[in-house]
Amino acid sequence: MNEKMASYPKELKYTRQHEWLKLEGKTATVGITDFAQNALGDIVFVELPKIGTEIQKDKPFGTVESVKSVSEIYAPISGKITAVNGELIAAPEKVNQDAHAAWMIRVDVKDSAEANGLLSAEAYEKFVAEEKEH
């Protein structure tokens, strides 16, 4: 397992389920964190919803399949999907290469205040460090 210290971009918010969110006005970009892709191992398949799908905060919206397991991806915010990263369907390994660049969906956000409960990069790093100890 790669024990290098992952760097978590400060402009992103994070969930305890290991998703990241970048909020720009009423548009949110969502992906999974470096910690998540590292824990999953080699990602072989990404299943994402169709554009126009309504997602709800803390509910699954897709799955990531690795050689080890299948994991659900949880919505860090509610809204309607406006874009899906089709590159990940053809090349799911892009998530392993750079999890914070390999966005999964873009969402037209219903209530940006939902993002207030998400973790900062510092808080997420602390959370991940504690999780590694267990």
N, C-alpha and C positions, 0 to 999 in steps of 0.2 A: 504494500500500500504506500502510496506517495505521501510522505509526511511533511512535505514543504508547507509552509504557512501560506494559505490562500489569502489573496488580498481581495477584499470586498469593496467595490466602488462606493464611495461615500454618498453619491447622489441617488443611490438606490435605497429602497426600503426592503425589509426581509420578513419572512414568516417563520414560525416554528416548524412548519412542514417543509422548509427549505426551498421556497419559491422567492424570486426577487420581483420587484415592481419599480418601474420608473414612471413617475407621474409628470406629465407635461400638460398643464391646463386640464382639459376634460379627457385627455387621452392617456391611457396607461399601457405600457409595454410590460409583458410578463414572461418570465423564464424560470428555469431552476438554477439553484446556486452551484458553485464549484464544489462545495461540500457534498451536495446531493449526487452530482455526476461521479464524484470520486467514490462515494459509498456504493453506487450502483455498479460501477465497473463499465465495461465496454457496452455502450448503448447501440442496440441493433434495430430498434423500431420506435417511432414516436407517433402516437395517435392523437390528433387534434380535432376539435369541432369545426363545423362549417362557419363561414362568415354569416353574420346575422343571428347566430345563437346567443341567447341570453344566458349569462353565467351569474351565479350567486356567490358572494363572499363565503369562504370556508367550505364550499362544495366542490367536488371533483369536476374537472372539465376535460380531462384527457389522461393519457397514460404514457409512461416511458418504460420500454422493455429493454432490459440488458441481458447479458448472458447469464446473470445470477437470478434475476427476478423481474416482476412487473410491478411498477409503482404508479399510484394515481397522482395526478398533478392537481393541486387545490387552488382555487381562485383567491387571490389576495384582496380582491375588490369586486363589486357587482357592476354589471353593465352588459353592453351588446358588443360582440366581437366584430371588429371592422377589418381585421387583417389576420392572416394565418401565415406563418413562415413555411412555405411549401418546400424550401430547400431542405428542411429537416426530414421531410418525408423521404426524399431521395438520398439524403446523406445525414442520417441520424448521428453519425460520429462527430459532427460539428459541435454537438453539445459537450462531448468529451474534450474537444480541442480548446474551446473557449466558451464556457457556460454562460458568461455574462454578455457575450456578443451574440450568442445563439438564442435570440428571443423566440418565443413560441407563438404568442398572440398579442394583438393590439386590441384595446377595449375602449369603447365610448363609455366613460364612467358615469354612473347614476349619481353617486354621492361621494365626492372626493374626501369628505371627512372620514370615510371608512379607512383611509390610509393612515389616519392618526394613530391607530392602535398597533401598527406594524413596527418592527424593530429597526433601529438605526444600524449602520454598518458596525459600529463599536459594540452595541448590544448583541448583535447577531454573532460576532466573533466570540464574545464571552459565552453566549449560549452554546455555540459549537464546541468550544473548549470544554465546557461542563459535560456536554453530551459524549464527548470522546472518552471522558473519565469513567463513564458508566458501562 
